[in-house]
Amino acid sequence: MTRSGFKAALEEILQMPRGSLQDSDSRETVSGWSSIADVQILTTITSEFGLEPDMALLEAETVGDLLDALEAKDAFS
């Protein structure tokens, strides 16, 4: 999965229009970002990248932080 593909998956999980999610978006700025969405995001990370959530992923505050954490783990193809 690519960086843009993962961002599209996040938009689907968060029920946002395609291309609307910004790197600066967070739980505070996205109304559909709930604890259930967190579980879905972590499940996607595990299934798509084979990564177990660690502190870098769990502490990500924005979409950009999450993408950067995944990129640091060479997750994107």
N, C-alpha and C positions, 0 to 999 in steps of 0.2 A: 504494500500500500504506500502511496506517495503522501507527502505532506498535505497537498491540496485534497487528496482523497479522504484523508483522515478528518480534515476540516469539514468536508461535505458530510461525513458520517456524524460528526458532532452536531451539525445543523439538523440532520434528520432526528437524532436523539432529542435535541432541544426543541424540535418542531419549529424551526426557523426557516424562512425562505432561503433558497440556495444563493450563496454569495453574500449574505447579510451579516454573517458572524465576523467580528473584528478581533484582531489579536489582543486588543485591550479589554474585550468583554470578559466578565467574571460572573460569579454567582449573584453578585449584587446588581448587575446591569441586565441580566437575562432572566425574564420572569419565569420561564419554564425550567430553570436550572435548579432542580431539587435533589434531595438525597437519593431518590430513585434514579435520577439522571446520572448521578455520580457512579452508582453501581453499574449502570449500563455502559458508561464511558470506560470504567475499569475492566469490565467484561470484554469490551471491544479491544482494548489494549492487549489483554491476555490472549484472546483468540486470534487477532490479526498479526500480532508481533511476537507472541510467545514470551512476553515479558510479565513477570510478577510485579505488581505495584510495590514501589519502594518509596522512601521519604521524598525523593525528588519529584515523583509523580503525585504523591498525596499532598504535598505542600504547594503545588502549583496554584497560584491565585488567579491567573488569567489564562485565556486561551493561548496566548503567546508563550507564557511560562510552560504550559503543558507541551506545546509543540517543540519548544527548545529542549525540554527534558527528554523527549522522545528522540529528537535529533542527536543529542549528546550520547544516546545509547545506540546510535546508528540504526534506528528502527525503520527509517524510510528508505524505499527502494528508488 
